[in-house]
Amino acid sequence: MTSKQAQLDEALTRIAAAIDLESSVPVPQQLRGALEFGIASGQLPIGARLPSVRSMARKLSLSPVTVSNVYAALQGAGHLEGRVGSGTFVSRNAPVADPEKFHALEKAISELIALARDCGISRDDLATRIGMDRTSGERPLRLLMLGNFTAATRDYAADVRPHLPLGDSIETAILDDISEDPPQGYDLVLTPRTLLPQARALFPDIEVLGLTVLPNEATRVALAAIPPTAAVVGYSYFPTYVSMMKANLLRYAPHLARLDMVVRGDESEAARAKITSADVLVYSTGAEQMAAHLQPGQSAFEYRHSPDSAELREELLPMLERCRQRPARG
């Protein structure tokens, strides 16, 4: 084994040990920072070949998507370079610090950590604050959250906002309202995965991220509280969502013995009978009017979603960094 390879293996082992999956600092941010630090310090030497995406993902117990996004962000920043058929390498033009300056930086970091501790700020909180700093001159981004319903889309945006660095903004739009005249000037469009084809058609020149949405905490609590013997009807606003909604209902309420599905617009006798005989009606967003037609003894609640927080950490944050490297849109 060459000295360069041994140095690389040692550095990657330290990186693997440093990644904390339980930390409040997003994993992609941890990995990118560790790789940038390794390159700047010379621990990851110029020209060194990094493990493949899948190999690095296995080594760090991360998803390949996370590693791929971090590699892409570092390539965009000039730290890494991809060579077709060969792999990913530390770029020949990667910034490597002067040893004396790097020693001074490490000392300053140690002093900053000690100062933060005296102020009652944990390492994770300090890292988050540093990651959100905008004094480096990086431009803020404009994001658009696209959805089907006003209240739900605003809630999605509210769930995303805490994951955004300071200075970035997120606005909302409803698909039907902008289908004829899509707004411009955004760096990134976010939307539930079910709307991904429509979003890409409306914004062909803007990167679009499809988000996995899961039942939010209030919905999960309400599902868990349904008695096992209750007759439950799930009411879907869209025909294409019936199967997915039923699968998620059973995922978060596996104790249900009687679950039927009805889709909006089904006026058949069978559909009306299911609704009339139900003990509990779980209606999707957009079908709120169903709660006004309850019979005595029936209860109902809305099936609300929120974006998958793990996906926001692992996919959104690296995508933001890639977008930040591009020129601002007019």
C-alpha positions in Angstrom: 0.0 0.0 0.0 1.4 3.4 -1.0 1.9 6.2 1.6 -0.8 8.3 -0.1 -3.3 5.4 0.0 -2.5 4.8 3.7 -3.0 8.5 4.4 -6.3 8.5 2.5 -7.6 5.3 4.4 -6.6 6.8 7.7 -8.4 10.1 6.9 -11.6 8.2 5.8 -11.5 6.2 8.9 -11.5 9.4 11.0 -14.3 10.8 8.9 -16.4 7.7 9.4 -15.9 7.9 13.2 -16.8 11.6 13.2 -20.2 11.3 11.5 -22.9 11.3 14.1 -26.2 10.1 12.9 -27.9 11.3 16.1 -26.6 14.9 15.8 -28.9 17.8 15.1 -26.4 18.9 12.5 -27.6 17.4 9.1 -25.6 14.4 8.0 -24.8 15.9 4.5 -23.5 19.0 6.2 -21.3 16.9 8.5 -19.9 14.9 5.6 -19.2 17.9 3.4 -17.5 19.7 6.2 -15.4 16.6 7.0 -14.3 16.2 3.4 -13.6 19.9 3.0 -11.5 19.9 6.2 -9.6 16.8 5.1 -8.8 18.4 1.7 -7.8 21.8 3.2 -5.6 20.2 5.8 -3.9 17.9 3.3 -5.2 14.8 5.1 -7.0 14.0 1.8 -4.1 14.6 -0.6 -4.4 16.2 -4.0 -5.1 13.6 -6.6 -6.3 11.0 -4.1 -9.1 8.8 -5.4 -12.1 8.7 -3.1 -14.2 5.6 -2.7 -17.2 5.2 -5.1 -20.5 6.6 -4.0 -21.8 3.1 -2.9 -18.6 2.2 -1.2 -18.5 5.5 0.7 -22.2 5.1 1.6 -21.5 1.6 3.0 -18.4 2.8 4.9 -20.3 5.6 6.6 -23.7 3.8 6.9 -25.4 6.5 4.8 -27.6 6.4 1.8 -26.0 6.6 -1.7 -28.1 9.6 -2.5 -26.6 11.5 0.4 -23.0 10.7 -0.6 -23.8 11.4 -4.3 -25.2 14.8 -3.5 -22.3 15.8 -1.3 -19.8 14.6 -4.0 -21.7 16.7 -6.5 -21.7 19.8 -4.3 -17.9 19.4 -3.7 -17.3 19.0 -7.4 -19.3 22.2 -8.1 -17.2 24.0 -5.5 -13.9 22.8 -7.1 -12.8 20.5 -4.3 -13.4 17.2 -6.2 -13.3 16.2 -9.9 -15.0 13.3 -11.6 -13.1 11.4 -14.3 -15.3 9.3 -16.6 -14.5 5.6 -16.1 -12.1 6.3 -13.3 -13.9 7.7 -10.3 -13.9 10.8 -8.1 -10.6 12.5 -7.1 -9.4 15.3 -4.9 -9.1 18.1 -7.5 -5.7 19.4 -8.6 -7.1 22.9 -8.0 -8.6 22.1 -4.5 -7.7 24.8 -1.9 -5.1 23.5 0.5 -4.2 25.6 3.5 -0.8 26.8 4.5 0.3 24.5 7.4 0.9 27.5 9.7 -2.4 29.1 8.9 -4.1 25.7 9.3 -2.6 25.3 12.7 -3.8 28.8 13.6 -7.3 27.8 12.4 -7.4 24.7 14.5 -6.4 26.7 17.5 -9.1 29.3 16.8 -11.7 26.5 16.5 -10.7 25.1 19.8 -11.0 28.5 21.4 -14.4 29.1 19.7 -15.7 25.7 21.0 -14.5 26.6 24.5 -16.2 30.1 24.3 -19.4 28.5 23.0 -19.4 26.1 25.9 -19.0 29.0 28.4 -22.0 30.6 26.7 -24.1 27.4 27.1 -24.0 26.6 23.4 -23.4 22.9 22.4 -21.1 21.8 19.6 -24.1 20.9 17.5 -25.7 24.3 18.0 -22.4 26.0 17.2 -22.0 24.0 14.1 -25.5 24.8 13.0 -25.0 28.5 13.6 -21.7 28.4 11.6 -23.4 26.5 8.8 -26.1 29.2 8.6 -23.6 32.1 8.5 -23.9 34.3 5.4 -20.9 36.5 6.0 -19.0 34.5 3.4 -20.9 36.3 0.6 -22.8 33.2 -0.5 -26.0 34.4 -2.1 -29.4 33.6 -0.6 -31.8 31.4 -2.5 -35.5 31.8 -3.4 -37.5 28.6 -3.1 -41.0 27.8 -4.2 -43.2 25.2 -2.5 -45.8 24.0 -4.9 -48.9 22.1 -3.8 -52.6 21.4 -4.5 -54.2 23.1 -1.4 -53.4 26.5 0.2 -53.3 25.5 3.9 -51.4 22.2 3.3 -48.9 23.9 1.1 -48.3 26.6 3.6 -47.8 24.0 6.3 -45.2 22.2 4.1 -43.3 25.4 3.6 -43.4 26.0 7.4 -41.9 22.5 7.9 -39.1 23.2 5.4 -38.3 26.7 6.7 -36.3 25.6 9.8 -34.0 23.5 7.6 -33.0 26.6 5.4 -29.9 28.6 6.1 -30.5 32.2 7.2 -31.2 34.4 4.3 -32.9 31.8 2.1 -36.6 32.3 1.6 -39.5 30.0 0.6 -42.8 31.0 -0.9 -45.9 29.0 -1.8 -48.1 28.5 -4.9 -51.1 26.4 -5.8 -50.8 24.3 -8.9 -54.1 25.3 -10.4 -53.4 29.0 -9.8 -50.1 29.1 -11.8 -50.7 26.5 -14.5 -51.3 29.2 -17.1 -48.5 31.6 -16.0 -45.8 30.0 -13.8 -43.9 32.6 -11.7 -40.2 33.0 -12.4 -37.0 33.9 -10.5 -36.8 30.9 -8.2 -33.7 28.8 -7.6 -35.4 25.6 -6.6 -39.0 24.3 -6.6 -40.2 21.9 -4.0 -43.3 19.7 -4.3 -44.8 16.5 -3.1 -43.6 13.5 -5.2 -47.1 13.0 -6.5 -46.9 16.4 -8.3 -43.4 16.0 -9.6 -44.4 15.5 -13.3 -46.6 18.6 -13.3 -44.0 20.7 -11.5 -41.3 19.8 -13.9 -43.5 20.6 -16.9 -44.2 24.0 -15.4 -40.6 24.7 -14.5 -38.5 23.0 -17.1 -35.5 25.3 -16.5 -35.5 25.1 -12.7 -34.4 22.2 -10.6 -37.4 20.5 -8.9 -37.2 18.4 -5.8 -40.0 15.9 -5.1 -40.6 15.4 -1.4 -41.9 12.4 0.4 -44.7 13.5 2.6 -45.7 11.4 5.6 -48.6 11.6 8.0 -47.8 14.3 10.5 -47.6 13.8 14.2 -51.2 14.8 14.9 -52.4 12.4 12.3 -50.3 9.5 13.6 -51.6 10.2 17.1 -55.2 10.2 15.9 -54.7 7.0 13.9 -53.1 5.2 16.9 -56.1 6.2 19.1 -58.8 4.6 16.8 -60.2 1.5 18.6 -59.2 -1.8 16.9 -62.9 -2.8 16.4 -63.9 0.5 14.8 -65.2 0.6 11.2 -63.0 3.1 9.5 -63.3 4.7 6.1 -60.5 6.6 4.4 -61.8 9.3 2.0 -59.4 10.2 -0.7 -59.7 13.5 -2.7 -57.8 12.1 -5.7 -58.5 8.7 -7.3 -54.8 8.2 -7.9 -54.1 8.5 -4.2 -56.4 5.9 -2.9 -53.9 3.0 -2.8 -51.2 5.1 -1.3 -53.5 6.5 1.4 -54.7 3.1 2.3 -51.2 1.7 2.6 -50.2 4.6 4.9 -53.3 4.2 7.0 -52.4 0.5 7.6 -48.8 1.4 8.1 -49.5 3.8 11.0 -52.6 2.0 12.3 -51.9 -1.7 11.7 -54.4 -2.6 14.5 -57.4 -1.6 12.3 -59.6 -4.6 11.5 -62.1 -2.8 9.2 -60.8 -0.3 6.7 -62.6 0.7 3.6 -61.7 3.4 1.0 -63.9 5.8 -0.8 -62.8 8.4 -3.4 -64.4 11.8 -4.0 -67.0 11.7 -6.7 -68.1 8.1 -6.0 -71.8 8.5 -5.6 -72.6 4.8 -5.7 -74.8 3.1 -3.1 -71.9 1.0 -1.9 -69.8 4.1 -1.3 -72.6 5.9 0.6 -73.2 2.8 2.7 -69.5 2.6 3.7 -69.5 6.3 4.8 -72.9 5.9 6.7 -71.8 2.8 8.6 -68.3 4.1 9.5 -67.4 4.8 13.1 -64.4 6.9 12.0 -63.9 8.9 8.8 -60.4 9.8 7.9 -60.6 12.4 5.1 -57.7 13.7 3.0 -56.9 17.4 2.6 -59.4 19.0 0.3 -62.3 17.0 1.5 -62.9 18.9 4.7 -66.6 19.2 3.9 -67.0 15.6 4.9 -66.7 16.5 8.5 -69.9 18.6 8.2 -72.0 15.5 7.3 -71.3 13.2 10.2 -74.0 11.1 11.6 -74.6 10.8 15.4 -71.8 8.6 16.9 -69.4 9.2 14.0 -66.1 11.0 14.4 -63.7 12.3 11.8 -60.3 13.9 11.4 -58.2 15.2 8.5 -55.3 13.1 7.2 -52.5 15.7 7.1 -48.9 15.4 6.0 -45.5 16.9 6.5 -42.3 16.4 4.5 -40.0 13.6 5.6 -37.5 15.4 7.9 -34.7 12.8 7.1 -35.1 13.5 3.4 -34.9 17.2 4.0 -31.6 16.8 5.8 -30.1 14.3 3.3 -31.4 15.6 0.0 -32.5 19.2 0.3 -29.4 20.7 2.0 -26.9 19.4 -0.6 -29.2 20.5 -3.4 -29.3 24.0 -1.9 -25.5 24.1 -2.0 -25.5 23.1 -5.6 -28.0 25.8 -6.4 -26.0 28.3 -4.6 -23.0 27.8 -6.9 -25.1 28.8 -9.9 -25.8 32.3 -11.2 -28.9 34.0 -9.7 -32.0 33.8 -11.8 -33.7 37.0 -13.0 
